[in-house]
C-alpha cells in the first residue's frame, strides 16, 4: 500500500463518517461489469438472464470519470463473475486511476496466485470472496455444479488469496448467504474466516416478488420460496451470529443492527423488507451495458447511462426521480448497511478499526 493509497482510504473513511449523511451525491457504486457467471446458485437470478453487451474498456474509462464527477468515492466490481472478463486487471486500473476506492466481489473459483497479484498491483483495495459452505457436497448443491473438485479449489484459493492480499496490505472479506442449506454452519464459517485472516459478512437469502428490473440479482420468490420452518432456521442462524458478533476479536463485519434486521425479518409471519431507503442519493448501480439504476431491485433510470450520469446528479428534481423508482422495489435488507454506515458513526468507527486491524 502506497502513501497515496493510504490517503485515499483515509479520505474515504472521513467522508463516510462525517460528511456522507449530509451529501446529496452518492458515495458508492456497484458496477455489474458482466452478468456472465460460471456458477448456478439457486438463490441468484443473474445466470438465468440472457444479457446483451458489456462496456468496453474505453467505455469503462468514461464511466469511471463520470462516477468521480458525480461525487462517488468507491466502486465495487461485481457480476456475474467479474473474473470472466479477460481485461479485469485493466478494469481495476481504470477505476484506480480515476481516484476511486476499488473493490472486487468474486466467487473465487478462477483465482490464481498470479492473477491475484496482478489485481492488487493494478490498484485493488479490497477483495470479497463468496463462501456459502465448508462442505463440498453442499457446495455442489448450492452452486448447481457437476465439478466435484471446484469446492476444494475454492478453499485453496481463499487460503492463497489471504497471503497475497496481506502482502499488499489490502482488505479481504468472505461473503456468506445464509439459506436453509447452510443455516447450521454459521459458527464454522466465522471460525474459518478468522483462522485465515478474513473478515466475514453474513447475509440472509432474499427474494424479489416485484417485476424484476434489469439490475436485479435476487431470484423470484416463486423459484425460491421458503417454508415457515425454514425461515425459523434462518432466524436462529442470525441469533447465533448476533451472539458470535459480541465476542472479542470476532471477524463478523456486519453491524449488530443489520443482524437484528435479519432476525426480525425471518420471524415475521408476513415477511416485508420495505424500509425508507435513499437509493440513488447515497448509492447507485451500473449495469454491464452502462445503464444506471438506483439499486439492484429497480429498473434503469430512463434517459441516463454511463455517458451522461453527471447530468442526472445536476438535476434539482433528481430526488423525485429516485423516489419514483424506489416505489417499485420489493425492499431489501443487505443494502441497508450502506446507509447504516452514514447514520451510525460509532458503527463506522468500529468497522474502521476492524478493517485497519486486519490489513
N, C-alpha and C positions, 0 to 999 in steps of 0.2 A: 504494500500500500504506500503510495507516494504522499507527499505533503499536500498536493492538490486534491487527492482523493479524500484525505482526512478532512480538509477544509470543506469539501463538498458535502460530506456526511454531516459535519457539524452544522453547516448552514441549513441543511435539510431538517435536522432534528430541532434546531432552534425555531425554524419556520413553523413546523407542525405543532410544537409545544406552545408557542407564544402567539403566533400571528394567524395560523391556519383557520381557526374558528371564525375570525372576523373577515376573512378574504371572500371576495365574490368570484374568485377564479379557482379552478380545480388545482389540486396539488399532485394528483396521482392518475395515471392512465394504465389500463390493462390493454395491451396490444395483442390480439389474436393473430399472430404472424402467419398461421396456417390453421385450417380445420382438419387437415390430414392427421391420422393417428395410426399407430401400429398396435394399439390395444382396442378392446371392445368392451369396456367396463359397462356393466348393466345399468348403473345409476347415471350414466352420461349420455347425452344425445348428440355430441359433436360428430362421432363417427357414423351416425345414422344419416347424416345430411349429405346431399350432393352439393359440393361447393364449386364455385367458378374460379375466377382468377385470384392471384395474390399479388401484392405490391412488389415491384422490382426494387432492387437496392437503391437505384436512383430516386424512385418514388418514396422510399422509406427515408431518404435524406431530407426530402421536402417535409415529410410528416414530422420528423424529429425537430426540425427548425420551427415548424408551426406549433408544436407542443410547447416549446420554450417561449415562443412569442405569445402563447395563450396563458402563460404563467405556471405551467407544470414544472414540478421538481423531480418526479420519479416516474419510471415506466417499468412494468413487469411484462416480460415477453412470454406469452402462453400459447396454447394451441387449442385443440390438437396437440401434436408433439412437435415443438419447435426444432428439435434436432433433425427432423426430416428435411429441413431446408439446408441445402448444401452450402449456402452462404451465411449460416447463422453466426459464425465468428465475425464476419464483416458487419452484420446487422448490429451486433453488440457494439462494435466500434463506432458505428454511425451515431447511436444514441449517446455514447460516452462523449464523443467529440462535441455533441450539442450541449453538453453541460448537465446531463441528467444522471440521477442515480439509476443504475441499470440492474434489474433483477431478471432471473430466468426461472421458469417453472417447467420441470421435465418429469417424465415417468422413469427416467434413468436407465432404461434398457440399452440405449445406444451410446451411452457414455464410454469413453476410453480415457486412459491417463493422458494421452497426447491431446485429445480434443479438450479435455478439462483444462489443461494448462493453457491452451490457445484461447479459450473463452475468458479466463481470468486475465491473461496478458492483454486481451483486447479491451478490457475495462469492466468486466462483470463484477459488480459489487456484492451481490448475494445470490445464492442458488437455493432453490426449493425442489426437493425430490419427493414424489408421491410414493408412499409406502402404506398400504392398507392392511397388510398381514405379514407375519413372520413364518407362515406355514405354506409350503409350496402347493399343496392340494387346494387350499383356499384361494390362493392367488390365481390358479388356473380357472377356478370357477368365477371369481370376481371379474377378471380381465378377459374371460372367454377365450383363452389361448390353448393351443394344442402343443405348444413348445414346452416340454417338461423341464428344460434347463433354464428357462427365462427367469424364474424366480431366484435361482442361485446366482445368475449373472447380476441381477439387480442388487442382491445383498452384497456381493463382492464389489460392485461399482460404488455403492454407498460408502463402503469402508474405504475404498481408494479415494473417492472424492473428498472425504473428510480430511485426509492427509494433504491433498493438493490445495484445497481451499485454505487450510490453515497456513500453508507456506505463503500464500498470497494475502493473508490477513483478511479473508472475505467471510461474510456471514453464510452460514449453512443451516438449512432447516429441512425437516421432514414434514410432510403434509399427509394426514390420515383422514379419510372419510369413514365415519363410523356407520355401519349398516348392520342389519340382522346377521350378516355372515361373519362379522368380526367383533361383535359387541363385547366379547369376553377377553379381548386381547389388549385392552387399554393399558393395563399396568405393564405388560410385557413390552409393548411398543414404546412406552415412555422410558422404560429402563434401557431398552436398546438405543434409543436416541441419546440418552445421557452417556452411555458407555462409549459411544463412537463420536462424541463431541458435537452433537446436533441439538438445536432447539427444535421443538415439535409443536405443530398446530393441529388440534383435533376439531373436526367439523362433522356435523351430522348430515346424513343424506337428506337432500331437499329435492322436491319435485315441483314442477310447474303445471298449474291447471288452467292457465290462461292461454290464449292463442300465442304460440311460440314466435318470438321475434328472431331476426337473423343472428343476434348476438347470444341467444340462449344456449347455455351449456347443460342445463338440468333436464333430465328425462321427464317425459309426461307422467303425471300421476297414474294414468291409465296403464302404463307399461311397468310401473314400479310402485305398486300400491301395497302398503304395509297393513298388517292386521293389528288389532289393539294390543295383543300380547307382544308383538314385535316392537311396537312403539314403547311399551313398558320396558323392554330390554334396553332400548336406547336411552330412555330416561335414567335407568340405573347406571348405564355406562358413563353418562355425563355426571352423575352424582359421584361416581368413583373418580372421575377426572378432577372434580372440584376438591376432593379430599387430597389427591396427589398434588394438586396445584399449591396447596397450603404448606407442603413440606419444604424444608430448607434445601436450596440447591436444585429445585425442580427445573427440568428443561421445558416444561409446558409454557408456551409463549402466549396462549390465549389469555385474555383478561378474565377475571372471575365473573364479571358481568356477562360476557359472551357465553361462558359455560352455563351460567344460570339461565340465560335465554333458551338454551337448548333443553335444559331440564324442564323448564316451564312449557316449551313448545310440545315436547313429546308426552307431556302429561295432560294436554288439553283433549277434551272429548271431541271438540270440533277444531282441528288444527288450523291456525291462521298465522301467517307470517307477516302480515301488513304492519307497517310502522311509519312514522313520519320521517322519511329519509330526505336527503338533499342530493340525490344522484344528479349529476350534471353540474351542480355547483361545486362540489368538492372532488369529484372523480368522474371519469368517463371511460368508455370502451371504444376501441378502434378495431374494426373487423379486417379480415385478410385483404379485402378489396378496397379498403380505405374509408368505408362508410363509418359514421360515428353514431354511437348510441350512448344514452346517459348511464346505462348499466347493462348487465347481461340479460336481464329479463324484459327488455323493451325493444321495440322496433327502431331502426335507424332514424335519426333526425332528418326529416325531409329537406333537401336542398343544401345539405352540408356534408363535407367529407374532409379527407386529409389535406386537400388543396386550399380550402377556404375556412379552415377551423377558426383562425383568429377573428374572422368576421362575425362568427357566431358569438364569441365572447366579448365583442364590442357592442352587441345589440343591447339596448336598455331593457327590452322586454324578454330577455333570454330566460329569466326565471319562469315566466308564463309558459314558454315553450317547454322547458324541462318538466314543469308540473303536468302539462298535457300528456307527456309520455309516461310519467310515473303512474298516472291514473290507471293505466292498462297493465300494470305489473302485478303478479301474484304475491309479491313480497319476498323477503329473504331473511336470513339470519347471518350468514357468513360475512356479507359485505358490511354489516353494521360496524365491524371493527375499524373500518376506515374512518368512521365518524366518531366512534368512541375515543380514538386517539386524540382528536381535536378538542373534545369537550371534557376529557378527564385527564388533566395534567399529571396527576400522581401516577396514573396507569402508564402514561408516556414516559415518565421518569423511570419507573420500574422496568419497562421494556428496554429502554436505552441502556440501563445498567446490565441487564441480562445480555443484550446484544454485544456491548463492548467487552463484557467479561468472557464472551465466547469466541472472540476473534483470535 
